[in-house]
């Protein structure tokens, strides 16, 4: 009798496990569609690049779009710093909606900006170097131009307006595209910059930044000219 009761209890326990397993599978399937929780793959194109079935090559993507699209877009669409920065301080919400772009709902706004200013200070010798600029008309905003060697964030990718998550097969490729564009800044835009001799010189730039606070911006340069 004890053996029969144990067997019946075991069958009931196993029967209860099946719905639990099904619920777990359904939960995982639901989460697989949430970027940042699981890698989102499009059917039949694992880790492929925009429009193709091969593994995504972020470096090749950046090479393809940099000179042909990124630089021309920045030169055409960048707002003057003397217009954009005071507008963000005066009305952050309105100016963001007018001048900025978002990678998605809830994402920070990214902006294309241009300007000419004098290098007041140079911070180098660490991973994220920068030049602090004095730009006429920029008001009280602390304006900094990133000079590397490390460039962080997704401002260049997001500010240009033609690179979206929907072009990629997962969020890892999307993030790699941003990193590869930042690397183009390192290898082309600031490659010949001498930080030690930059202080006091005039610089002209186009670039991108993500707004954290309107009182201070860190601009990733897309084009950069330093006066002799």
Backbone as CSV, one residue per row, in Angstrom:
resi,resn,N_x,N_y,N_z,CA_x,CA_y,CA_z,C_x,C_y,C_z
1,UNK,0.826,-1.215,0.000,0.000,0.000,0.000,0.854,1.256,0.000
2,UNK,1.911,1.239,0.859,2.791,2.411,0.918,3.455,2.645,-0.415
3,UNK,3.843,1.536,-1.075,4.493,1.670,-2.383,3.537,2.246,-3.418
4,UNK,2.271,1.779,-3.405,1.276,2.284,-4.350,1.005,3.761,-4.124
5,UNK,0.904,4.170,-2.833,0.661,5.591,-2.533,1.820,6.441,-2.997
6,UNK,3.051,5.903,-2.797,4.240,6.648,-3.251,4.244,6.814,-4.747
7,UNK,3.849,5.769,-5.466,3.821,5.840,-6.938,2.811,6.856,-7.407
8,UNK,1.596,6.833,-6.737,0.579,7.801,-7.134,1.068,9.220,-6.872
9,UNK,1.751,9.436,-5.741,2.283,10.764,-5.414,3.322,11.194,-6.435
10,UNK,4.168,10.262,-6.864,5.192,10.584,-7.864,4.575,10.994,-9.180
11,UNK,3.477,10.264,-9.596,2.823,10.629,-10.856,2.226,12.019,-10.775
12,UNK,1.619,12.342,-9.589,1.046,13.671,-9.427,2.143,14.734,-9.479
13,UNK,3.293,14.467,-8.842,4.394,15.444,-8.825,4.910,15.681,-10.222
14,UNK,5.070,14.560,-10.991,5.564,14.732,-12.352,4.560,15.495,-13.193
15,UNK,3.282,15.254,-12.935,2.260,15.972,-13.679,2.281,17.446,-13.401
16,UNK,2.662,17.833,-12.166,2.736,19.250,-11.827,3.961,19.908,-12.420
17,UNK,4.997,19.136,-12.684,6.224,19.703,-13.232,6.062,20.150,-14.675
18,UNK,5.210,19.491,-15.417,5.071,19.814,-16.839,4.559,21.223,-17.057
19,UNK,3.460,21.648,-16.429,3.025,23.045,-16.609,4.090,24.038,-16.196
20,UNK,4.847,23.743,-15.114,5.901,24.645,-14.694,6.958,24.803,-15.759
21,UNK,7.337,23.700,-16.393,8.337,23.759,-17.458,7.832,24.557,-18.640
22,UNK,6.533,24.361,-18.938,5.946,25.105,-20.051,5.958,26.601,-19.752
23,UNK,5.576,26.959,-18.511,5.573,28.372,-18.139,6.962,28.961,-18.210
24,UNK,7.979,28.208,-17.781,9.349,28.694,-17.841,9.779,28.923,-19.283
25,UNK,9.433,27.977,-20.160,9.789,28.125,-21.571,9.119,29.335,-22.181
26,UNK,7.847,29.532,-21.834,7.140,30.691,-22.366,7.751,31.981,-21.859
27,UNK,8.161,32.001,-20.581,8.769,33.203,-20.028,10.069,33.534,-20.723
28,UNK,10.891,32.514,-20.963,12.160,32.745,-21.654,11.938,33.213,-23.076
29,UNK,10.939,32.632,-23.730,10.646,33.049,-25.098,10.221,34.496,-25.136
30,UNK,9.426,34.917,-24.134,9.005,36.312,-24.096,10.172,37.238,-23.879
31,UNK,11.093,36.865,-22.970,12.233,37.718,-22.682,13.201,37.795,-23.847
32,UNK,13.198,36.759,-24.712,14.153,36.757,-25.823,13.907,37.890,-26.791
33,UNK,12.738,38.518,-26.707,12.458,39.646,-27.579,12.762,40.986,-26.950
34,UNK,13.393,40.988,-25.775,13.677,42.231,-25.076,15.146,42.575,-25.235
35,UNK,15.485,43.607,-26.033,16.887,43.980,-26.189,17.522,44.271,-24.845
36,UNK,18.750,43.757,-24.642,19.453,43.981,-23.401,19.232,42.877,-22.381
37,UNK,18.200,42.028,-22.566,17.980,40.900,-21.675,18.545,39.633,-22.303
38,UNK,18.151,39.359,-23.533,18.726,38.289,-24.322,19.112,38.855,-25.679
39,UNK,20.014,38.177,-26.356,20.401,38.617,-27.692,19.244,38.380,-28.647
40,UNK,18.832,39.429,-29.328,17.715,39.337,-30.257,18.248,39.000,-31.632
41,UNK,17.879,37.848,-32.168,18.329,37.428,-33.485,17.131,37.377,-34.432
42,UNK,17.316,37.834,-35.661,16.294,37.667,-36.677,16.429,36.278,-37.287
43,UNK,15.344,35.651,-37.584,15.352,34.275,-38.063,16.216,34.120,-39.307
44,UNK,17.142,33.171,-39.238,17.951,32.834,-40.408,19.130,33.733,-40.651
45,UNK,19.363,34.722,-39.765,20.469,35.668,-40.002,21.228,35.937,-38.712
46,UNK,21.655,34.894,-38.026,22.358,35.083,-36.769,23.624,35.902,-36.955
47,UNK,23.731,36.982,-36.187,24.901,37.857,-36.174,25.267,38.391,-37.545
48,UNK,24.294,38.611,-38.398,24.597,39.142,-39.714,24.462,40.649,-39.730
49,UNK,25.061,41.281,-40.709,25.015,42.724,-40.811,23.790,43.199,-41.541
50,UNK,23.649,44.522,-41.669,22.486,45.080,-42.356,22.359,44.533,-43.766
51,UNK,21.234,43.901,-44.053,20.939,43.471,-45.408,21.664,42.232,-45.851
52,UNK,22.356,41.513,-44.957,23.103,40.351,-45.416,23.008,39.211,-44.447
53,UNK,23.488,38.043,-44.878,23.428,36.858,-44.053,24.760,36.502,-43.427
54,UNK,25.826,37.212,-43.732,27.130,36.906,-43.170,27.266,37.540,-41.785
55,UNK,28.252,37.052,-41.032,28.521,37.624,-39.713,28.865,39.097,-39.867
56,UNK,28.292,39.911,-39.011,28.448,41.350,-39.108,29.893,41.768,-38.867
57,UNK,30.424,42.596,-39.767,31.772,43.146,-39.641,31.634,44.632,-39.342
58,UNK,31.780,44.989,-38.079,31.556,46.375,-37.660,32.586,47.319,-38.276
59,UNK,33.817,46.874,-38.389,34.859,47.719,-38.972,34.551,48.041,-40.419
60,UNK,34.123,47.037,-41.171,33.770,47.251,-42.579,32.561,48.171,-42.698
61,UNK,31.605,48.023,-41.793,30.435,48.889,-41.805,30.843,50.344,-41.612
62,UNK,31.703,50.596,-40.622,32.144,51.972,-40.350,32.923,52.537,-41.535
63,UNK,33.761,51.729,-42.138,34.513,52.170,-43.315,33.572,52.550,-44.451
64,UNK,32.524,51.776,-44.599,31.579,51.991,-45.700,30.799,53.287,-45.564
65,UNK,30.409,53.624,-44.334,29.515,54.768,-44.162,30.213,56.046,-43.724
66,UNK,31.452,55.960,-43.262,32.075,57.136,-42.658,32.199,58.303,-43.633
67,UNK,32.993,58.130,-44.684,33.237,59.231,-45.620,32.035,59.510,-46.504
68,UNK,31.254,58.475,-46.800,30.150,58.638,-47.748,28.888,59.193,-47.107
69,UNK,28.678,58.937,-45.796,27.425,59.349,-45.175,27.598,60.093,-43.853
70,UNK,28.456,59.589,-42.969,28.573,60.203,-41.643,29.100,61.636,-41.735
71,UNK,30.233,61.805,-42.415,30.830,63.139,-42.514,29.917,64.107,-43.273
72,UNK,29.380,63.741,-44.441,28.474,64.675,-45.129,27.236,65.035,-44.297
73,UNK,26.698,64.077,-43.567,25.531,64.356,-42.732,25.875,65.351,-41.635
74,UNK,27.034,65.158,-41.000,27.455,66.097,-39.960,27.666,67.490,-40.526
75,UNK,28.289,67.571,-41.682,28.541,68.880,-42.282,27.255,69.572,-42.698
76,UNK,26.265,68.799,-43.078,24.996,69.368,-43.554,24.041,69.698,-42.410
77,UNK,23.968,68.832,-41.406,22.902,68.934,-40.410,23.323,69.494,-39.057
78,UNK,24.609,69.641,-38.814,25.057,70.101,-37.491,24.554,71.516,-37.205
79,UNK,24.083,71.724,-35.987,23.639,73.038,-35.542,24.819,73.813,-34.961
80,UNK,24.813,75.099,-35.160,25.867,75.926,-34.605,25.816,75.885,-33.078
81,UNK,26.984,75.735,-32.458,27.040,75.647,-31.002,26.445,76.872,-30.332
82,UNK,26.619,78.039,-30.939,26.100,79.279,-30.369,24.578,79.337,-30.407
83,UNK,23.961,78.501,-31.236,22.496,78.384,-31.270,22.018,77.246,-30.391
84,UNK,22.635,76.083,-30.549,22.158,74.873,-29.885,22.364,74.895,-28.373
85,UNK,23.543,75.231,-27.924,23.837,75.103,-26.489,23.024,76.064,-25.624
86,UNK,22.901,77.351,-25.993,22.014,78.212,-25.202,20.554,77.766,-25.246
87,UNK,20.128,77.218,-26.390,18.748,76.743,-26.489,18.495,75.589,-25.530
88,UNK,19.460,74.700,-25.385,19.300,73.569,-24.470,19.260,74.035,-23.020
89,UNK,20.017,75.065,-22.697,19.991,75.586,-21.324,18.670,76.302,-21.037
90,UNK,18.138,76.970,-22.043,16.911,77.736,-21.836,15.669,76.849,-21.799
91,UNK,15.637,75.815,-22.649,14.460,74.955,-22.758,14.928,73.578,-23.213
92,UNK,15.395,72.783,-22.268,15.984,71.490,-22.608,15.012,70.584,-23.358
93,UNK,13.784,70.511,-22.884,12.808,69.623,-23.506,12.475,70.068,-24.926
94,UNK,12.195,71.343,-25.090,11.827,71.841,-26.414,12.975,71.793,-27.397
95,UNK,14.174,72.194,-26.961,15.328,72.184,-27.850,15.743,70.765,-28.204
96,UNK,15.585,69.838,-27.260,15.910,68.438,-27.552,15.007,67.886,-28.639
97,UNK,13.711,68.170,-28.517,12.764,67.692,-29.520,13.022,68.332,-30.883
98,UNK,13.468,69.576,-30.874,13.678,70.291,-32.136,14.975,69.885,-32.829
99,UNK,16.044,69.760,-32.064,17.364,69.566,-32.663,17.932,68.157,-32.501
100,UNK,17.393,67.378,-31.558,18.017,66.105,-31.231,17.363,64.903,-31.882
101,UNK,18.018,63.749,-31.706,17.502,62.469,-32.182,17.641,61.450,-31.067
102,UNK,16.703,60.515,-31.044,16.727,59.447,-30.047,16.858,58.097,-30.740
103,UNK,17.660,57.210,-30.155,17.783,55.858,-30.705,16.508,55.067,-30.474
104,UNK,15.766,55.416,-29.447,14.508,54.750,-29.132,13.814,55.490,-28.014
105,UNK,12.586,55.124,-27.747,11.828,55.787,-26.681,12.558,55.642,-25.355
106,UNK,12.752,56.764,-24.681,13.443,56.742,-23.405,14.950,56.886,-23.506
107,UNK,15.504,56.813,-24.709,16.946,56.974,-24.890,17.320,58.449,-24.764
108,UNK,18.570,58.738,-24.397,18.989,60.143,-24.334,19.011,60.751,-25.728
109,UNK,18.832,62.046,-25.790,18.899,62.738,-27.069,20.360,62.895,-27.498
110,UNK,20.586,62.741,-28.797,21.907,62.961,-29.389,21.808,64.108,-30.384
111,UNK,22.897,64.867,-30.503,22.884,66.086,-31.311,24.121,66.157,-32.200
112,UNK,23.944,66.739,-33.369,25.061,67.119,-34.224,25.306,68.606,-34.014
113,UNK,26.575,68.966,-33.831,26.914,70.347,-33.505,28.163,70.755,-34.263
114,UNK,28.280,72.043,-34.549,29.472,72.587,-35.173,29.904,73.828,-34.423
115,UNK,31.182,74.180,-34.554,31.631,75.390,-33.888,33.101,75.672,-34.127
116,UNK,33.501,76.853,-33.751,34.903,77.275,-33.759,35.194,77.897,-32.412
117,UNK,36.275,77.477,-31.796,36.611,78.003,-30.485,38.089,77.897,-30.203
118,UNK,38.478,78.429,-29.072,39.869,78.406,-28.634,40.041,77.357,-27.540
119,UNK,41.121,76.597,-27.632,41.395,75.558,-26.637,41.885,76.219,-25.352
120,UNK,41.111,76.061,-24.287,41.469,76.657,-23.000,42.355,75.728,-22.179
121,UNK,42.000,74.446,-22.173,42.747,73.455,-21.394,42.736,72.128,-22.145
122,UNK,43.743,71.326,-21.892,43.832,69.990,-22.481,44.018,68.978,-21.366
123,UNK,43.168,67.964,-21.359,43.321,66.847,-20.430,43.755,65.634,-21.231
124,UNK,44.959,65.177,-20.995,45.473,64.015,-21.718,46.215,63.129,-20.724
125,UNK,46.734,62.028,-21.228,47.437,61.117,-20.343,46.539,60.107,-19.677
126,UNK,45.228,60.180,-19.933,44.327,59.143,-19.449,43.522,58.603,-20.627
127,UNK,42.660,57.646,-20.359,41.963,56.952,-21.452,41.027,57.876,-22.222
128,UNK,40.352,58.765,-21.519,39.361,59.633,-22.165,39.859,61.080,-22.080
129,UNK,40.739,61.454,-23.002,41.263,62.812,-23.025,40.270,63.778,-23.633
130,UNK,40.469,65.072,-23.362,39.547,66.072,-23.900,40.217,67.438,-23.951
131,UNK,39.635,68.317,-24.759,40.042,69.714,-24.824,38.846,70.564,-24.418
132,UNK,39.045,71.482,-23.491,37.972,72.396,-23.094,38.048,73.633,-23.978
133,UNK,36.902,74.006,-24.558,36.867,75.065,-25.560,36.141,76.301,-25.059
134,UNK,36.608,77.425,-25.530,35.905,78.694,-25.348,35.277,79.041,-26.692
135,UNK,33.952,78.923,-26.786,33.239,79.154,-28.036,32.376,80.396,-27.887
136,UNK,32.623,81.426,-28.664,31.796,82.638,-28.586,30.320,82.315,-28.796
137,UNK,29.484,82.814,-27.918,28.041,82.617,-28.053,27.512,81.363,-27.398
138,UNK,28.399,80.499,-26.888,27.944,79.244,-26.279,27.416,79.457,-24.870
139,UNK,27.566,80.648,-24.344,27.046,80.945,-23.021,27.844,80.279,-21.925
140,UNK,27.140,79.833,-20.894,27.809,79.268,-19.726,28.061,77.770,-19.837
141,UNK,27.712,77.173,-20.956,27.910,75.736,-21.121,29.393,75.396,-21.161
142,UNK,29.785,74.398,-20.394,31.156,73.892,-20.403,31.302,72.970,-21.614
143,UNK,32.086,73.394,-22.609,32.182,72.666,-23.878,33.514,71.925,-23.926
144,UNK,33.423,70.615,-24.091,34.607,69.761,-24.147,34.590,68.939,-25.426
145,UNK,35.756,68.782,-26.029,35.908,68.006,-27.251,36.743,66.772,-26.922
146,UNK,36.169,65.600,-27.125,36.878,64.361,-26.814,38.037,64.149,-27.788
147,UNK,39.194,63.717,-27.237,40.359,63.487,-28.096,40.950,62.094,-27.897
148,UNK,40.317,61.258,-27.082,40.761,59.883,-26.938,41.938,59.718,-25.993
149,UNK,42.594,58.545,-26.049,42.466,57.530,-27.098,41.189,56.703,-27.053
150,UNK,40.478,56.720,-25.932,39.216,55.983,-25.862,38.050,56.935,-26.112
151,UNK,37.093,56.476,-26.899,35.873,57.239,-27.147,34.700,56.376,-26.710
152,UNK,33.858,56.931,-25.874,32.770,56.149,-25.300,31.421,56.701,-25.757
153,UNK,30.405,55.862,-25.621,29.057,56.305,-25.954,28.680,56.009,-27.392
154,UNK,27.455,56.373,-27.728,26.885,56.068,-29.044,26.426,57.334,-29.764
155,UNK,26.985,58.483,-29.395,26.491,59.756,-29.931,26.621,59.831,-31.444
156,UNK,27.752,59.404,-31.987,27.936,59.497,-33.445,26.906,58.629,-34.156
157,UNK,26.768,57.394,-33.714,25.793,56.489,-34.344,24.383,57.051,-34.286
158,UNK,24.005,57.580,-33.130,22.614,57.975,-32.927,22.287,59.356,-33.491
159,UNK,23.281,60.253,-33.520,22.995,61.627,-33.936,22.831,61.782,-35.437
160,UNK,23.459,60.910,-36.220,23.399,61.091,-37.675,22.019,60.796,-38.254
161,UNK,21.242,59.966,-37.544,19.848,59.793,-37.925,19.545,58.736,-38.962
162,UNK,20.561,58.092,-39.533,20.282,57.084,-40.551,20.722,55.671,-40.133
163,UNK,21.152,55.518,-38.878,21.555,54.207,-38.378,20.621,53.838,-37.237
164,UNK,19.797,52.822,-37.457,18.823,52.424,-36.448,18.931,50.960,-36.102
165,UNK,18.395,50.588,-34.954,18.460,49.205,-34.490,17.832,48.241,-35.484
166,UNK,16.796,48.694,-36.180,16.105,47.822,-37.121,16.955,47.375,-38.290
167,UNK,18.077,48.021,-38.530,18.966,47.622,-39.617,19.862,46.442,-39.237
168,UNK,19.871,46.088,-37.952,20.784,45.068,-37.463,19.999,43.874,-36.946
169,UNK,20.692,42.748,-36.835,20.015,41.527,-36.429,20.030,41.289,-34.927
170,UNK,20.841,42.021,-34.202,20.790,41.933,-32.749,21.443,43.174,-32.155
171,UNK,21.253,43.360,-30.852,21.743,44.570,-30.211,23.262,44.565,-30.054
172,UNK,23.882,43.391,-30.117,25.341,43.330,-30.050,25.952,43.946,-31.304
173,UNK,25.421,43.591,-32.466,25.897,44.195,-33.715,25.659,45.700,-33.720
174,UNK,24.518,46.098,-33.177,24.169,47.523,-33.105,25.181,48.283,-32.244
175,UNK,25.542,47.690,-31.119,26.541,48.301,-30.240,27.925,48.294,-30.892
176,UNK,28.251,47.203,-31.586,29.550,47.121,-32.264,29.680,48.184,-33.352
177,UNK,28.583,48.510,-34.008,28.608,49.561,-35.032,28.984,50.898,-34.408
178,UNK,28.431,51.185,-33.230,28.763,52.434,-32.535,30.237,52.466,-32.154
179,UNK,30.752,51.345,-31.656,32.156,51.280,-31.263,33.074,51.449,-32.466
180,UNK,32.690,50.870,-33.602,33.519,50.989,-34.801,33.540,52.421,-35.331
181,UNK,32.418,53.120,-35.226,32.390,54.529,-35.622,33.278,55.360,-34.693
182,UNK,33.244,55.058,-33.407,34.138,55.747,-32.473,35.599,55.477,-32.818
183,UNK,35.880,54.271,-33.261,37.257,53.946,-33.631,37.700,54.718,-34.869
184,UNK,36.756,55.017,-35.768,37.084,55.848,-36.929,37.494,57.247,-36.485
185,UNK,36.863,57.752,-35.440,37.274,59.046,-34.888,38.730,58.968,-34.435
186,UNK,39.063,57.894,-33.750,40.426,57.720,-33.242,41.442,57.607,-34.372
187,UNK,41.110,56.847,-35.415,42.097,56.548,-36.455,42.142,57.576,-37.574
188,UNK,41.158,58.453,-37.649,41.152,59.452,-38.727,41.077,60.881,-38.211
189,UNK,40.113,61.177,-37.343,39.835,62.564,-36.967,40.923,63.137,-36.060
190,UNK,41.327,62.384,-35.042,42.308,62.907,-34.077,43.674,62.230,-34.221
191,UNK,43.851,61.474,-35.284,45.100,60.704,-35.447,46.336,61.588,-35.377
192,UNK,46.305,62.739,-36.034,47.485,63.603,-36.105,47.463,64.749,-35.094
193,UNK,46.500,64.727,-34.189,46.412,65.799,-33.200,47.534,65.686,-32.177
194,UNK,48.160,66.816,-31.867,49.183,66.868,-30.825,48.600,67.617,-29.625
195,UNK,48.111,66.900,-28.637,47.473,67.572,-27.493,48.406,68.537,-26.772
196,UNK,49.674,68.227,-26.752,50.622,69.054,-25.998,50.737,70.464,-26.553
197,UNK,50.471,70.609,-27.855,50.614,71.930,-28.477,49.275,72.584,-28.806
198,UNK,48.182,71.989,-28.352,46.854,72.464,-28.757,46.361,73.660,-27.954
199,UNK,46.816,73.810,-26.726,46.285,74.872,-25.869,46.544,76.246,-26.490
200,UNK,45.479,77.058,-26.522,45.558,78.401,-27.088,45.263,78.482,-28.566
201,UNK,45.147,77.333,-29.229,44.894,77.347,-30.665,43.396,77.345,-30.960
202,UNK,43.063,77.819,-32.153,41.675,77.784,-32.608,41.396,76.433,-33.259
203,UNK,40.229,75.894,-32.975,39.803,74.646,-33.597,38.417,74.842,-34.204
204,UNK,38.202,74.199,-35.326,36.899,74.191,-35.978,36.474,72.737,-36.098
205,UNK,35.237,72.454,-35.747,34.819,71.055,-35.666,33.352,70.877,-36.041
206,UNK,33.025,69.659,-36.417,31.657,69.151,-36.333,31.737,67.921,-35.443
207,UNK,30.663,67.620,-34.767,30.708,66.472,-33.878,29.342,66.106,-33.349
208,UNK,29.338,65.149,-32.429,28.090,64.648,-31.860,28.234,64.520,-30.353
209,UNK,27.132,64.735,-29.654,27.131,64.511,-28.213,25.767,64.041,-27.766
210,UNK,25.763,63.306,-26.653,24.525,62.922,-25.996,24.342,63.824,-24.784
211,UNK,23.134,64.297,-24.613,22.869,65.249,-23.546,22.666,64.538,-22.220
212,UNK,23.566,64.818,-21.279,23.402,64.364,-19.902,22.859,65.520,-19.064
213,UNK,23.499,66.666,-19.191,23.034,67.897,-18.542,23.438,69.064,-19.431
214,UNK,22.565,70.050,-19.627,22.884,71.154,-20.538,24.006,72.059,-20.054
215,UNK,24.447,71.891,-18.819,25.520,72.729,-18.297,26.900,72.311,-18.801
216,UNK,27.019,71.071,-19.303,28.310,70.573,-19.763,28.100,69.525,-20.848
217,UNK,28.868,69.612,-21.925,28.756,68.631,-23.012,30.138,68.099,-23.365
218,UNK,30.181,66.831,-23.757,31.395,66.196,-24.265,31.121,65.792,-25.712
219,UNK,31.765,66.465,-26.636,31.510,66.296,-28.067,32.534,65.339,-28.661
220,UNK,32.050,64.334,-29.359,32.927,63.449,-30.125,33.092,64.048,-31.512
221,UNK,34.312,64.420,-31.908,34.476,65.101,-33.194,34.290,64.157,-34.380
222,UNK,33.675,64.679,-35.418,33.532,63.967,-36.697,34.456,64.569,-37.728
223,UNK,34.602,65.886,-37.681,35.657,66.580,-38.441,36.349,67.536,-37.473
224,UNK,37.630,67.772,-37.714,38.384,68.631,-36.805,39.536,69.297,-37.551
225,UNK,39.603,70.623,-37.435,40.722,71.379,-37.988,41.334,72.211,-36.871
226,UNK,42.651,72.139,-36.740,43.373,72.910,-35.731,44.234,73.939,-36.448
227,UNK,44.041,75.207,-36.091,44.824,76.268,-36.736,46.289,76.144,-36.323
228,UNK,47.189,76.549,-37.213,48.636,76.478,-36.888,48.970,77.324,-35.654
